[in-house]
């Protein structure tokens, strides 16, 4: 099939309506990237040029590994949680929420824009402290909480099955003396 992309007031070949016209200081690009509703006036926006030397990446970041691992048991009540993504990521907008499996109650909510969330390359880390012993928990992460360099958004995690764990039944033994 042919994707017609006409722009400006004098366009005579376009889908539904012409896209905005570019100028000496603006360019026209699809928004969102890769989307085509067959209406040039809504599929394209004019803005500041953002040239790139490569093909646009349309693949969103996905989780490669997590610590603690999904379904981990016997965890201490304080630890640093980490998420390793498939590619380098940046903070987006959203939250990481820790909930109890037993009743879905929220134990902790962390806004990803705060310093409590550390991003380094493809790794996200954050501290979890003072959990109860012998308790099952799970994390939920909002869609868009993390993005890649091309603004592809992480889909997020929700529900008890994606990233859950349980703490140790009793405190670890301590030897004095």
VENVENBEL-V249006 format. One record per helix or strand of 2 or more residues. SS is the DSSP state (H for helix, E for strand). FROM is the first residue (numbers start at 1). TO is the last residue. If there is no record, write none. Layout:
BEGIN
ss={SS/SS}
from={FROM/FROM}
to={TO/TO}
END
This chain:
BEGIN
ss={E/H/E/E/E/E/E/E/E/E/E/E/E/E}
from={27/40/44/63/72/79/90/95/106/118/123/136/146/164}
to={30/43/47/67/75/85/91/100/111/120/128/141/147/167}
END
